Amino acid sequence: MRRVFLCAAAVALIAGCDDGGTSNDDTDTAVDDTASSDTVSSDTASSDDTASSDTSSEDTASSDTASVDTSSSEDTVAPASCYSVGFNGNGSQYVDTQVAFPARTSQDFTVEAWIYPESDTGRDTIISDLYNREDLAYMGVELALTDGKLELTVGPQDVTWQILTADTPLTMETWVHVAGTYTVDVSTQNFTMAIWVDGVQVGSADKSVGSWVFNSGESTFIGARPELVGGGGQLFPFAGAIHAVRVHKGDLFESGDYTPSPELENTADTLALWVFDAGTGTEVANEADGVDESAVLTGTPGPTWEQSCPTGGL
């Protein structure tokens, strides 16, 4: 993919580079439910990475790149606030949110994100609080890709991780909205998992395990699964870009398919919201009401700022 970075604002046309990187192979063992066959294509944009050099009166450019106005001497790029954070997929880059996964055990919730995936091999973590620690075994929530397929993992206490995986991989190198929902029957503690791509359900599963989901109580990561403290690195790193991640109280898809907004916003039901639109710095505020902790871009080097988002760039 071609990226536009906040590295040289004075340059007429800003061209980025592909970080590359691959995710680690997924070695988890858990109960894996494959999504039903009513999957849909998640292709929402062209994967053409090169801007047109046509100098006719009609401006042409790929939907993935900064637009070049060939009718004048001035170059145009994505809107100034159109940023995301990029991850190279090698495990050295992630975002530490500094807070536990906010959903309560007996509460319906939705976890969603705008992502630009680049790897359809191995496992790429979007958001996770699954830890490889004996005292936290089978607890937590994770939204990720496995070989490019959207996957939701939840951890009921004392029950092995429950996993729901889509049948069809996402289209790489295009912005896509992904989401997972969890709805629980409080009387039985059984629950339903579902996964969604661009507002359309691509899988669901009823879980009669008699135990609802517990978060790990530890810090939630974006772009990687947390590793054992002091274990030397993170698991299943993401390759690509992430613009925003939100955890929402209740099932946003309760009425069925819907069209997700390109900008995730804070509402009265928002439990956590990180929008990576600053374009600079190493801290990002959690925009949910009453949350003081800021997420920290972590790594050597850390995630990179990219002038790209669901409404422009890349």
Phi, psi and omega in degrees: 000159176254133181242153174246118187257158173273064185243332185211079185294339183273352181282141186298314179231121186266121180239130181265194179221160182271119181290336181069214178093145178234154179275157175291153175291145181280122181245013180295149170240124183195174177285114188248116177260127176273140184294157179293169188281000182273049180275162181230161176287137179259016181286111183242002181200161177291147176262008177295125188257002187243134178283146180289144176256012179302126183258021175288177183291348180259120180288135178230141177199152174294151176290351182264352189236166174295137182288140177247117180275104184274001179270354179216176182274357182264136177265147177239149179230185179298158179308151186301329181269005184272087181230165173208174174252136181255143181237138184271355175079011183256003175094353181267354184236130177197172176243122176266113185284345179070010178224154175288158176303125196280346184291139179276160188297322184258024188243134171295143177209162174235133172242129187218162181200152166259122184228158175234085186283148180236349183237127175250026179232132180079200185247131179238115184276131175267303176215141186200144165231032175274122181248145174272064179230136185302322182286348179244018185302133175061033174236144176124179181223140178214134170247127188207177171244139172238113186051040177083357182263135180296139183216134175247130177238132176229152184240096172290141181301134177065014176230142182301154180308137177258127189235135175236124185236136176292158179280328191244134178294154172290159170283129182282158174057047171207150180288135182215143176265129180233150182205153172230141179236149180226120177235132189240143170267106187298327184292326182251344186066012171279159186211167177241133175252145174213153179231149190220140177234121183051041175083003181243133181292133178240009176171151175205158180204136174268134183242112178257073185250355176067025179203128180275172187284139173244137172282166184283340184081358179257173182298139178270140180250149171244130180093358177191158171272134180300141177261164172310133181305126182080007184278354174082065175115171182247160183261148170051061183289152180276142173243115182139209182232150176231129181264320183201149176224134179224140169248128190235137176290130179090178182261107180296340184257020184305327181267007180107199182301149175207166181265112182290145177285143177292346177239113177282132186238159176282132177230178179297338181259007179283126178264330176200143179208121175239117177247119185266075184236009183287322181082356180200162178091175182240002178236142180229126183292144168275113190279356177295145181298137174080009179252122182262335185289136176259145174286149184240124174287122193235144176138169178228091357282165178279182176305150184258145175281133180232137179277084185196147178195175182299342181256002180175171179078181182046000000 
